[in-house]
Amino acid sequence: MVGDLYYDRADICAAGLAMSLERQQAVDFTFGILSTMQTITARNPGYREGKEASDEAGSINSLSFLHIFALWGWVGVAIMGIVFAFTYALIYMRQVLS
């Protein structure tokens, strides 16, 4: 799976991978959410160009998982959240006023 990320055959993978030093340099691991071995990894674009993980262009960001969607994907998620909140508020207010 790490090879698929490295050679652009995949954008993301979820599996029980150990975080070795070599893997950490090649792909971006998320921080552990639970005390399991399940992690989500993403490609580190600066690794193949010979940049270290500490270099600015190849740095690993803890918010890299947000790059799954483009800007308009997140706009869609925000709009759906607003619609959900508005609908919930209308239903709640209707029950309170009844």
N, C-alpha and C positions, 0 to 999 in steps of 0.2 A: 504494500500500500504506500509506503514512503517513496518507493521508486516511481509509482504512478504520479504522486504529487510532484516529485522532482523533475520528471520528464514531461510535465504538462498533460498527462493523460487523465488527470483528475484535479479538481479544485479543492476538495475537502474529503476527509475520511474520518470515520468514527470506529475505533477498535480498542482493544486492550493492548496497547503498545507501551513498552518500557521506554522512558525518556533517556536514551544514551546521549553522550556528548555529540557524537557524529549526527545523530538524528536531530538533535536540537539545533545544530548549525544548518541543516538542510531544510527543515520544515519548522513551522511555528506551532507549538503546543499551547493549548489553553491552560489556565490554572485549574487545579483540581476542584471540582464542585462537590463531590462526595468522596468518601474514603474507599473508592473502588479504583480499578486500573483502567477504567474507561476514560479516554481523552478524545478531543477533537483536534486534528492537526490541519494546517494549511500551508501552502507553499511559501517559502521565504525567497522572494525574487532576487535578492542581492547575493545569495549564496553561490550561484553558478558563475557570477561575474568576479569571483574571488574576494568579495567583501566579507569581512567578519561580521558576526551578529551585532557587535557593538558599533559598527560603522553606521553613519546616518542613513545612507541609502538602503542598507540591508538590515536595519534594526528590526527587532521583533517587538511588536507593540501588543500590550495586553488587551487591546480592543480590536485586534485583527479580525476577530470573528464577525464584527459588524460589516466587514467588506464583502460578506456573502451577497448582499443585495446592492444594487446601484442606488443612487440618490432617489430615483423615482419609485423604487421598491419600498424604501423606507417611508416616502411620502404616502404611498398606498397603505402601509401598515398604520401610519399615524391617522389617516382619514378613517380607516376602519375602527380604530380605537375611539376616535371622537364620535363616530356614528353609534358605536356600542354604548358609550357613556351617555350620550343624549337619549337613546332609546331606553336605557335603564332608568335614567332620571325621569322620563315621561311616565313610565310604568309605575315607578315609586310614587311620584306626585299624584297620579290618578288614584292609587290605592289610599293614600293619606287623605286626599280631599273627598273620598267617597264616604 
